């Protein structure tokens, strides 16, 4: 019994150390496993975290890129809107200009039609006045011839002829003035002012010289010269010669001193003012009655000889 008891004791003493070692080993394994698992999850978490961070950065970059693209698109839309507004404004301006051009074209066409109508009318009127002028001139010449033939006859017959001549001369001068005005208008309508030369707004002022200055007068006994002013449609060419002539009430020419020719073309080529004096030694150079100043143009190169280009009348008492 003693031996069995010792044997049991020994067996129990031998088994106890083995069970403690196994538990420690299991604990170490468990700890190791936990550590590995922990490391695995830590690594996975870190990896996922980096992935999330990378994704967030990508998202942030994408958002920033989208914001930039959106801003660029907004700027582009704003620029296109401004360009569109400018194009619309330009379109409206061009439409306005087109409308104005069309209005001007219609206006020019109307003016052209009116100009052509006036030219035809003026041409017909000028032809009519020319015929009347030629007829009046023939009558004046005929009466003048008869007047000269019977100048030694009875006073009553002579006075009657003189009266008729004066009336016809007045009529002739009026027709000549109208004809020249009509010719000038025709020249404007045909736009040939470089070829046509006329004297417009001709003025004839009788007078005398007082204190070395011209003084106007309507009295025949005081008048010894005429101040003639006129405006030319253009400057005379070098080969064009303008002559001023004076006629009395019976259409007789009163010779003038040629000194005035030195002043033709002054003060300007188109605005003229000259003084003409009768070529007479008589103390009294004018009589009572009507007179006319007439301007004539001569251009040998163009075959123009004494063409009437202007006329003005005045009366002395």
FILUMVEX-126267 format. One record per residue (C-alpha): x, y, z; residue number from 1. Coordinates in pm, 1 decimal, m for minus. Layout:
residues N
xx|yy|zz|num
X|Y|Z|NUM;
...
//
This chain:
residues 317
xx|yy|zz|num
0.0|0.0|0.0|1;
283.8|215.2|67.2|2;
429.6|148.5|m271.7|3;
99.0|223.7|m445.8|4;
77.0|548.0|m266.3|5;
424.3|648.3|m371.2|6;
354.8|539.5|m721.8|7;
48.3|756.8|m745.6|8;
238.2|1044.2|m610.9|9;
503.8|1015.6|m869.4|10;
267.3|990.6|m1152.1|11;
82.1|1307.4|m1052.5|12;
407.5|1491.0|m998.6|13;
521.2|1406.3|m1348.4|14;
197.1|1512.1|m1529.0|15;
161.3|1865.3|m1387.7|16;
456.3|2028.8|m1570.4|17;
343.3|1902.0|m1909.3|18;
m4.0|2051.2|m1883.0|19;
142.3|2396.3|m1798.3|20;
367.8|2396.9|m2100.3|21;
85.2|2311.4|m2336.7|22;
m126.2|2600.8|m2208.1|23;
156.1|2843.8|m2251.9|24;
216.3|2723.0|m2603.0|25;
m148.0|2759.2|m2688.3|26;
m151.0|3109.2|m2543.8|27;
151.4|3206.3|m2746.1|28;
m4.0|3072.4|m3060.4|29;
m322.6|3253.9|m2988.3|30;
m136.8|3575.4|m2923.3|31;
63.0|3526.0|m3239.2|32;
m251.0|3462.6|m3436.4|33;
m413.5|3771.5|m3287.7|34;
m103.4|3974.0|m3366.4|35;
m99.1|3851.1|m3725.6|36;
m468.9|3918.8|m3762.5|37;
m421.8|4261.4|m3607.0|38;
m133.5|4334.9|m3841.0|39;
m338.1|4211.2|m4135.0|40;
m633.1|4431.5|m4051.8|41;
m401.0|4721.3|m3970.5|42;
m231.5|4681.6|m4310.2|43;
m566.5|4646.2|m4481.2|44;
m702.2|4949.4|m4301.1|45;
m393.4|5148.8|m4392.7|46;
m422.0|5035.4|m4751.5|47;
m789.9|5119.0|m4761.8|48;
m717.3|5451.2|m4592.5|49;
m456.1|5540.0|m4854.8|50;
m697.8|5432.9|m5123.3|51;
m970.4|5649.4|m4973.4|52;
m731.1|5941.8|m4942.4|53;
m619.2|5893.9|m5299.9|54;
m982.5|5872.9|m5408.7|55;
m1064.8|6189.4|m5214.2|56;
m772.1|6370.3|m5375.9|57;
m887.4|6249.9|m5714.7|58;
m1240.2|6362.2|m5633.7|59;
m1110.8|6700.1|m5514.0|60;
m900.7|6738.3|m5830.1|61;
m1197.8|6631.2|m6039.4|62;
m1422.0|6879.6|m5858.1|63;
m1163.5|7157.0|m5903.4|64;
m1130.8|7061.8|m6268.5|65;
m1508.1|7067.9|m6307.4|66;
m1521.4|7404.8|m6131.3|67;
m1254.2|7539.1|m6368.2|68;
m1436.9|7393.9|m6665.2|69;
m1761.4|7542.4|m6538.1|70;
m1598.2|7884.0|m6493.8|71;
m1443.2|7857.1|m6840.0|72;
m1779.2|7761.2|m6986.1|73;
m1942.8|8054.1|m6806.5|74;
m1678.3|8290.5|m6945.5|75;
m1722.8|8138.1|m7290.7|76;
m2101.4|8173.7|m7268.2|77;
m2061.6|8534.1|m7148.5|78;
m1816.4|8605.2|m7433.4|79;
m2046.0|8441.9|m7687.3|80;
m2338.8|8637.6|m7545.5|81;
m2142.5|8962.8|m7581.6|82;
m2037.7|8865.2|m7934.8|83;
m2396.2|8780.9|m8017.4|84;
m2512.9|9117.5|m7883.3|85;
m2242.6|9291.7|m8088.9|86;
m2344.5|9094.3|m8396.8|87;
m2708.8|9184.8|m8341.2|88;
m2613.9|9548.8|m8294.0|89;
m2403.8|9538.5|m8610.4|90;
m2687.8|9366.6|m8793.4|91;
m2932.7|9639.7|m8690.8|92;
m2681.2|9909.4|m8790.0|93;
m2631.4|9748.7|m9130.1|94;
m3007.1|9719.9|m9176.6|95;
m3044.4|10089.7|m9088.3|96;
m2768.5|10180.6|m9333.3|97;
m2926.8|9963.7|m9599.3|98;
m3261.3|10133.5|m9544.0|99;
m3095.9|10474.4|m9564.3|100;
m2912.0|10376.0|m9883.1|101;
m3237.8|10253.9|m10034.0|102;
m3408.8|10577.7|m9930.1|103;
m3123.8|10780.6|m10080.2|104;
m3136.3|10570.9|m10395.4|105;
m3507.5|10636.9|m10425.2|106;
m3445.4|11004.8|m10351.4|107;
m3165.4|11024.4|m10610.0|108;
m3386.0|10851.4|m10863.8|109;
m3661.7|11103.4|m10795.4|110;
m3414.2|11390.6|m10827.3|111;
m3280.5|11240.9|m11149.0|112;
m3630.1|11207.1|m11290.7|113;
m3713.8|11563.2|m11183.6|114;
m3385.5|11686.3|m11329.3|115;
m3457.0|11518.1|m11660.5|116;
m3807.1|11661.0|m11662.1|117;
m3676.7|12010.7|m11584.0|118;
m3409.8|11977.3|m11851.6|119;
m3667.3|11886.0|m12114.9|120;
m3895.4|12167.6|m12000.2|121;
m3610.3|12420.3|m11989.9|122;
m3489.3|12307.7|m12329.8|123;
m3832.3|12363.9|m12482.5|124;
m3865.3|12698.9|m12304.4|125;
m3514.8|12803.7|m12413.5|126;
m3598.5|12720.6|m12776.6|127;
m3919.4|12921.9|m12749.5|128;
m3739.0|13220.2|m12595.4|129;
m3469.9|13198.7|m12860.5|130;
m3731.3|13221.4|m13135.0|131;
m3898.1|13515.9|m12960.2|132;
m3562.1|13684.0|m12909.9|133;
m3468.0|13643.3|m13275.0|134;
m3808.5|13775.8|m13379.6|135;
m3775.4|14073.6|m13144.0|136;
m3423.8|14142.5|m13270.7|137;
m3545.4|14134.0|m13630.8|138;
m3820.6|14381.7|m13542.6|139;
m3574.3|14608.6|m13365.7|140;
m3336.2|14596.8|m13660.9|141;
m3621.3|14667.2|m13902.6|142;
m3748.9|14959.7|m13697.2|143;
m3396.5|15088.1|m13646.6|144;
m3343.2|15085.7|m14022.6|145;
m3671.6|15266.1|m14080.7|146;
m3584.7|15509.4|m13802.1|147;
m3253.5|15590.2|m13965.4|148;
m3417.7|15634.4|m14304.4|149;
m3676.1|15881.1|m14181.6|150;
m3457.3|16052.1|m13921.9|151;
m3480.5|16366.5|m14136.3|152;
m3859.8|16338.7|m14163.6|153;
m4136.3|16472.0|m13946.1|154;
m4090.3|16483.9|m13572.2|155;
m4412.5|16298.4|m13495.0|156;
m4320.5|16001.5|m13717.1|157;
m3967.4|15994.8|m13575.6|158;
m4094.7|16003.2|m13217.4|159;
m4341.2|15722.7|m13287.6|160;
m4071.5|15503.0|m13436.1|161;
m3840.7|15579.2|m13145.1|162;
m4110.1|15481.9|m12898.4|163;
m4171.5|15152.9|m13079.2|164;
m3798.7|15082.2|m13091.2|165;
m3765.2|15148.3|m12716.6|166;
m4055.8|14916.2|m12639.2|167;
m3916.0|14641.6|m12859.5|168;
m3568.7|14691.2|m12712.2|169;
m3709.5|14650.2|m12361.7|170;
m3893.5|14337.5|m12471.5|171;
m3580.2|14210.9|m12643.5|172;
m3366.8|14266.4|m12330.8|173;
m3621.6|14088.5|m12113.4|174;
m3626.2|13789.4|m12347.8|175;
m3245.8|13786.7|m12361.0|176;
m3227.0|13786.0|m11981.0|177;
m3477.1|13499.7|m11955.9|178;
m3297.6|13305.5|m12227.5|179;
m2959.1|13338.0|m12057.1|180;
m3107.0|13230.7|m11723.0|181;
m3261.3|12928.9|m11892.3|182;
m2933.1|12843.2|m12065.4|183;
m2749.9|12863.3|m11732.7|184;
m3005.6|12629.4|m11572.6|185;
m2965.4|12385.0|m11861.0|186;
m2590.0|12398.8|m11813.8|187;
m2629.5|12307.7|m11444.9|188;
m2863.9|12020.0|m11523.0|189;
m2624.5|11880.7|m11783.5|190;
m2331.8|11929.8|m11542.3|191;
m2120.7|12093.2|m11813.0|192;
m2011.1|12397.6|m11612.4|193;
m1656.5|12343.0|m11740.3|194;
m1779.3|12414.3|m12093.1|195;
m2049.3|12677.2|m12033.1|196;
m1966.7|13026.2|m11910.8|197;
m2243.4|13264.1|m11803.0|198;
m2266.1|13583.2|m11599.4|199;
m2520.6|13561.7|m11319.5|200;
m2674.7|13837.2|m11102.8|201;
m2547.9|14113.8|m11332.7|202;
m2582.0|14459.8|m11175.3|203;
m2541.3|14795.7|m11350.9|204;
m2525.0|15100.7|m11121.9|205;
m2494.2|15446.2|m11284.0|206;
m2295.2|15713.3|m11102.7|207;
m2002.7|15951.5|m11094.1|208;
m1665.9|15998.4|m10929.2|209;
m1668.8|16207.4|m10610.4|210;
m1352.3|16257.7|m10406.3|211;
m1190.0|15970.5|m10593.9|212;
m1471.9|15737.3|m10495.8|213;
m1761.7|15603.4|m10700.7|214;
m2096.1|15756.6|m10604.9|215;
m2424.7|15614.5|m10735.0|216;
m2664.1|15848.6|m10916.5|217;
m2982.9|15816.1|m11120.9|218;
m2960.7|16163.0|m11275.7|219;
m2844.5|16170.6|m11637.4|220;
m2659.9|16502.8|m11600.2|221;
m2446.8|16368.1|m11312.1|222;
m2373.5|16022.8|m11451.2|223;
m2047.4|15968.5|m11637.4|224;
m1970.6|15600.6|m11564.7|225;
m2132.5|15266.6|m11478.0|226;
m2031.5|15022.8|m11205.7|227;
m2084.5|14669.5|m11336.5|228;
m2087.4|14369.6|m11104.2|229;
m2152.6|14007.6|m11193.0|230;
m2073.7|13650.8|m11092.8|231;
m1938.9|13402.2|m11346.2|232;
m2038.0|13037.8|m11340.8|233;
m1666.9|12952.7|m11357.8|234;
m1330.0|13119.8|m11402.2|235;
m1260.0|13224.6|m11763.6|236;
m997.8|13029.0|m11954.8|237;
m692.6|13200.6|m12101.5|238;
m840.3|13187.2|m12452.7|239;
m1178.4|13331.3|m12345.4|240;
m1238.5|13702.3|m12376.1|241;
m1525.8|13882.5|m12201.6|242;
m1644.4|14212.3|m12349.8|243;
m1887.4|14458.4|m12189.3|244;
m2107.9|14669.5|m12415.7|245;
m2348.8|14956.2|m12343.8|246;
m2673.8|15009.3|m12538.6|247;
m2923.7|15293.2|m12523.3|248;
m3303.9|15270.5|m12534.4|249;
m3307.1|15242.0|m12912.8|250;
m3062.9|14947.6|m12907.3|251;
m2774.2|15160.1|m13031.6|252;
m2434.8|15067.6|m12894.6|253;
m2258.4|15336.5|m12694.1|254;
m1880.4|15287.4|m12738.2|255;
m1686.6|15233.8|m12411.3|256;
m1329.5|15307.6|m12314.9|257;
m1127.8|14981.4|m12321.9|258;
m954.1|15048.6|m11988.3|259;
m1201.9|14827.3|m11799.1|260;
m1059.0|14516.4|m11968.6|261;
m749.8|14539.2|m11751.7|262;
m967.2|14479.0|m11445.9|263;
m1156.9|14176.4|m11574.2|264;
m1076.5|13887.3|m11339.6|265;
m1053.2|14103.4|m11026.0|266;
m1104.9|14084.0|m10732.9|267;
m1157.6|13711.0|m10793.2|268;
m1193.2|13509.5|m11116.3|269;
m1567.8|13455.6|m11064.2|270;
m1682.7|13763.3|m10865.9|271;
m1630.2|14065.6|m11090.7|272;
m1672.4|14437.9|m11039.3|273;
m1551.7|14691.0|m11296.1|274;
m1617.1|15051.8|m11393.0|275;
m1702.2|15132.5|m11755.5|276;
m1703.7|15479.8|m11912.5|277;
m1846.2|15598.2|m12247.1|278;
m1590.3|15681.7|m12513.8|279;
m1708.2|16043.4|m12549.1|280;
m1553.5|16382.5|m12505.0|281;
m1892.9|16544.4|m12449.0|282;
m1942.4|16695.8|m12107.7|283;
m2276.2|16522.4|m12072.5|284;
m2224.4|16158.8|m12155.7|285;
m2575.8|16023.6|m12085.1|286;
m2931.8|16127.3|m12166.6|287;
m3252.7|16042.6|m11993.0|288;
m3396.3|15699.4|m12068.6|289;
m3330.2|15330.0|m12039.4|290;
m2992.3|15164.7|m12093.2|291;
m2863.8|14810.0|m12088.1|292;
m2527.3|14658.6|m12007.5|293;
m2456.4|14337.6|m12195.6|294;
m2172.6|14089.6|m12158.1|295;
m2037.3|13894.4|m12453.6|296;
m1800.1|13599.1|m12473.1|297;
m1550.6|13528.1|m12750.8|298;
m1351.3|13206.0|m12778.1|299;
m1176.1|13169.8|m13111.9|300;
m1066.7|12811.6|m13039.7|301;
m1428.3|12700.3|m12996.2|302;
m1571.1|12923.7|m13268.1|303;
m1762.1|13142.6|m13020.1|304;
m1791.3|13505.9|m13126.2|305;
m1980.2|13768.3|m12924.5|306;
m2206.7|13517.9|m12750.3|307;
m2434.1|13696.6|m12505.5|308;
m2374.9|13564.9|m12150.4|309;
m2535.0|13832.7|m11930.0|310;
m2749.5|14146.8|m11926.9|311;
m2863.4|14418.4|m11685.9|312;
m3071.1|14736.1|m11731.5|313;
m3081.9|15076.7|m11563.4|314;
m3269.1|15404.6|m11608.9|315;
m3163.8|15764.7|m11587.9|316;
m3385.8|16062.1|m11529.7|317;
//
